[in-house]
Amino acid sequence: MAWIGQKTDPQPTPHAPPAPGSGRQVVPPSPPMESRSRTEMTTVANIGKSLQIKGEVSGDEDLTVEGKVEGKITLNGHSVTIGPNGRVMAEVRARSVVVGGQLRGNVTADDKVEILATGTVLGDVRAPRVVLADGAHFKGTIDMETRSGDGGRAAATVSGGASRSAGAPPSQAPVPVTAAKP
């Protein structure tokens, strides 16, 4: 509302883009520094389908394997994903491991090991959580060690060869389970 004799505030005019060839560019403002520091970039290394590695792989980032690795993979605090085309013949140590391809060797994870329906593991698995999807293939032992509140140790071990295939009910592939609490 304007009083008599007073001018109203002028309406803001939209900025027109510069004319072509004027050499002036409009740069959008950058996000505040605070929002940039909150955004955390996760780095994932990839071993492609055509790559073959023999030896030891270690580092401080997540890893996806679509090629072939022979030797040892150690990524403490990070995850290892073996894609459907991945072929790994190695000892694997990581925070979490997801197997969608083939893994021949022992696996130790601080958090979880997951074998997808397309995955095959031939070796021993040691992790607090283990997931075997319907259709996954596994032969070896599983050691799911957890710490209980009383300071004791509870362990569940699944041993023997278990092969689960799509469409087969779990009752057709019995897996002996032993639980021990020393």
Backbone hydrogen bonds in HBPLUS format (Angstrom, degrees):
<---DONOR---> <-ACCEPTOR-->    atom                        ^
c    i                          cat <-CA-CA->   ^        H-A-AA   ^      H-
h    n   atom  resd res      DA  || num        DHA   H-A  angle D-A-AA Bond
n    s   type  num  typ     dist DA aas  dist angle  dist       angle   num
A0006-GLN N   A0003-TRP O   3.06 MM   3  5.49 166.0  2.08 129.8 132.1     1
A0022-SER N   A0019-ALA O   3.08 MM   3  5.61 151.8  2.16 143.0 140.5     2
A0035-SER N   A0032-PRO O   3.13 MM   3  5.70 126.8  2.43 111.7 122.5     3
A0036-ARG N   A0032-PRO O   3.37 MM   4  6.76 151.6  2.46 148.2 156.2     4
A0037-SER N   A0033-MET O   3.10 MM   4  6.37 150.1  2.19 151.2 158.4     5
A0062-ASP N   A0043-THR O   3.32 MM  19  6.47 143.1  2.47 166.7 156.4     6
A0045-ALA N   A0062-ASP O   2.83 MM  17  6.13 170.8  1.84 151.2 148.3     7
A0064-THR N   A0045-ALA O   2.83 MM  19  6.20 153.2  1.90 158.4 167.4     8
A0047-ILE N   A0064-THR O   2.86 MM  17  6.25 154.9  1.92 162.9 170.4     9
A0066-GLU N   A0047-ILE O   2.74 MM  19  5.74 163.1  1.77 162.8 167.7    10
A0067-GLY N   A0047-ILE O   3.14 MM  20  5.71 122.9  2.48 132.8 134.5    11
A0051-LEU N   A0048-GLY O   3.07 MM   3  5.45 161.1  2.11 114.8 120.8    12
A0068-LYS N   A0051-LEU O   2.99 MM  17  6.40 165.8  2.01 156.1 160.6    13
A0053-ILE N   A0068-LYS O   2.82 MM  15  6.26 157.2  1.88 152.3 159.7    14
A0070-GLU N   A0053-ILE O   2.79 MM  17  6.20 155.4  1.85 158.0 166.6    15
A0055-GLY N   A0070-GLU O   2.78 MM  15  6.24 161.1  1.82 159.4 166.0    16
A0072-LYS N   A0055-GLY O   3.03 MM  17  6.43 151.7  2.11 147.4 149.1    17
A0057-VAL N   A0072-LYS O   2.74 MM  15  6.14 165.6  1.76 162.5 167.2    18
A0074-THR N   A0057-VAL O   2.80 MM  17  6.22 163.5  1.83 164.7 170.4    19
A0063-LEU N   A0079-SER O   2.95 MM  16  6.38 157.5  2.00 156.5 163.9    20
A0081-THR N   A0063-LEU O   2.81 MM  18  6.20 158.1  1.86 156.8 164.4    21
A0065-VAL N   A0081-THR O   2.77 MM  16  6.19 160.8  1.81 163.2 169.8    22
A0083-GLY N   A0065-VAL O   2.83 MM  18  5.86 151.5  1.91 148.8 158.5    23
A0087-ARG N   A0067-GLY O   2.88 MM  20  6.23 158.4  1.93 161.4 163.9    24
A0069-VAL N   A0087-ARG O   2.99 MM  18  6.52 152.4  2.07 152.5 160.5    25
A0089-MET N   A0069-VAL O   2.83 MM  20  6.22 166.2  1.85 165.4 170.0    26
A0071-GLY N   A0089-MET O   3.05 MM  18  6.53 156.9  2.11 142.1 144.0    27
A0091-GLU N   A0071-GLY O   3.29 MM  20  6.78 147.4  2.40 141.6 141.4    28
A0073-ILE N   A0091-GLU O   2.86 MM  18  6.22 168.1  1.87 166.5 168.7    29
A0093-ARG N   A0073-ILE O   2.85 MM  20  6.19 151.1  1.94 155.7 165.4    30
A0075-LEU N   A0093-ARG O   2.82 MM  18  6.19 166.2  1.84 166.7 169.1    31
A0078-HIS N   A0075-LEU O   3.05 MM   3  5.45 153.7  2.13 139.8 137.1    32
A0095-ARG N   A0078-HIS O   2.72 MM  17  5.06 149.4  1.81 151.7 157.0    33
A0080-VAL N   A0096-SER O   2.92 MM  16  6.39 154.0  1.99 153.4 161.2    34
A0098-VAL N   A0080-VAL O   2.91 MM  18  6.38 156.6  1.96 157.0 164.5    35
A0082-ILE N   A0098-VAL O   2.80 MM  16  6.16 167.6  1.81 165.7 169.5    36
A0100-GLY N   A0082-ILE O   2.64 MM  18  5.55 152.9  1.72 154.3 164.2    37
A0086-GLY N   A0083-GLY O   2.89 MM   3  5.03 152.0  1.97 109.4 118.8    38
A0102-GLN N   A0086-GLY O   3.00 MM  16  6.26 170.1  2.01 154.6 155.4    39
A0088-VAL N   A0102-GLN O   2.91 MM  14  6.15 164.8  1.93 150.9 156.1    40
A0104-ARG N   A0088-VAL O   2.79 MM  16  6.19 161.7  1.82 159.2 165.7    41
A0092-VAL N   A0106-ASN O   2.94 MM  14  6.36 165.7  1.96 162.3 166.8    42
A0108-THR N   A0092-VAL O   2.88 MM  16  6.27 156.3  1.93 156.9 165.0    43
A0094-ALA N   A0108-THR O   3.11 MM  14  6.64 154.4  2.18 157.2 165.1    44
A0110-ASP N   A0094-ALA O   3.08 MM  16  6.60 143.9  2.21 136.7 147.7    45
A0111-ASP N   A0095-ARG O   2.71 MM  16  5.40 152.5  1.78 158.6 156.5    46
A0097-VAL N   A0112-LYS O   2.97 MM  15  6.47 153.6  2.04 151.3 159.9    47
A0114-GLU N   A0097-VAL O   2.82 MM  17  6.27 158.7  1.87 158.4 165.8    48
A0099-VAL N   A0114-GLU O   2.79 MM  15  6.21 161.7  1.82 164.1 170.5    49
A0116-LEU N   A0099-VAL O   2.86 MM  17  5.94 160.9  1.89 154.4 160.9    50
A0120-THR N   A0101-GLY O   2.83 MM  19  6.23 145.5  1.95 163.5 168.8    51
A0103-LEU N   A0120-THR O   2.84 MM  17  6.13 152.6  1.92 157.5 166.9    52
A0122-LEU N   A0103-LEU O   2.89 MM  19  6.34 157.7  1.94 159.4 166.7    53
A0105-GLY N   A0122-LEU O   3.01 MM  17  6.24 139.9  2.18 134.1 146.4    54
A0107-VAL N   A0124-ASP O   2.80 MM  17  6.23 162.9  1.83 164.9 170.8    55
A0126-ARG N   A0107-VAL O   2.86 MM  19  6.18 146.5  1.97 150.4 161.6    56
A0109-ALA N   A0126-ARG O   2.92 MM  17  6.36 161.4  1.96 160.8 165.7    57
A0113-VAL N   A0129-ARG O   2.98 MM  16  6.42 150.7  2.07 148.9 157.4    58
A0131-VAL N   A0113-VAL O   2.87 MM  18  6.34 155.7  1.93 154.9 162.3    59
A0115-ILE N   A0131-VAL O   2.79 MM  16  6.12 168.0  1.80 166.0 168.3    60
A0133-ALA N   A0115-ILE O   2.94 MM  18  6.12 173.9  1.95 174.9 175.5    61
A0119-GLY N   A0116-LEU O   2.89 MM   3  4.98 160.2  1.92 110.7 116.9    62
A0137-HIS N   A0119-GLY O   3.00 MM  18  6.29 165.1  2.03 153.0 157.5    63
A0121-VAL N   A0137-HIS O   2.92 MM  16  6.30 153.3  1.99 142.3 149.8    64
A0139-LYS N   A0121-VAL O   2.93 MM  18  6.39 146.1  2.04 156.1 165.9    65
A0123-GLY N   A0139-LYS O   2.94 MM  16  6.29 140.0  2.10 149.4 161.3    66
A0125-VAL N   A0141-THR O   2.73 MM  16  6.12 166.6  1.75 163.7 167.9    67
A0143-ASP N   A0125-VAL O   2.77 MM  18  6.19 157.8  1.82 156.6 164.3    68
A0127-ALA N   A0143-ASP O   3.07 MM  16  6.48 143.8  2.21 148.9 159.8    69
A0136-ALA N   A0133-ALA O   2.93 MM   3  5.40 162.8  1.96 137.8 138.0    70
A0164-ARG N   A0136-ALA O   3.12 MM  28  5.56 144.4  2.25 155.5 162.7    71
A0138-PHE N   A0162-ALA O   3.02 MM  24  5.38 143.6  2.16 152.3 163.1    72
A0162-ALA N   A0138-PHE O   2.94 MM  24  5.38 137.9  2.12 140.0 153.2    73
A0140-GLY N   A0160-GLY O   3.40 MM  20  5.79 162.2  2.44 141.8 138.1    74
A0142-ILE N   A0158-VAL O   2.74 MM  16  4.93 145.3  1.86 140.4 151.0    75
A0158-VAL N   A0142-ILE O   2.94 MM  16  4.93 147.2  2.05 131.2 141.8    76
A0144-MET N   A0156-ALA O   3.01 MM  12  5.33 170.6  2.01 157.5 160.4    77
A0146-THR N   A0154-ALA O   3.11 MM   8  5.70 171.2  2.11 170.5 173.0    78
A0154-ALA N   A0146-THR O   3.33 MM   8  5.70 168.8  2.34 161.9 163.4    79
A0148-SER N   A0152-GLY O   3.45 MM   4  5.80 168.6  2.47 143.2 145.2    80
A0151-GLY N   A0148-SER O   3.23 MM   3  5.84 157.1  2.29 122.0 123.3    81
A0155-ALA N   A0180-ALA O   2.99 MM  25  5.49 167.9  2.01 164.9 168.6    82
A0180-ALA N   A0155-ALA O   2.90 MM  25  5.49 165.1  1.92 163.2 168.2    83
A0157-THR N   A0178-THR O   2.90 MM  21  5.48 169.7  1.91 165.2 167.5    84
A0178-THR N   A0157-THR O   3.09 MM  21  5.48 170.0  2.10 154.5 157.6    85
A0168-ALA N   A0165-SER O   3.06 MM   3  5.65 164.5  2.09 134.0 137.5    86
A0172-GLN N   A0169-PRO O   3.00 MM   3  5.79 161.8  2.03 126.2 130.8    87
A0173-ALA N   A0170-PRO O   3.11 MM   3  5.42 157.3  2.16 109.1 116.2    88
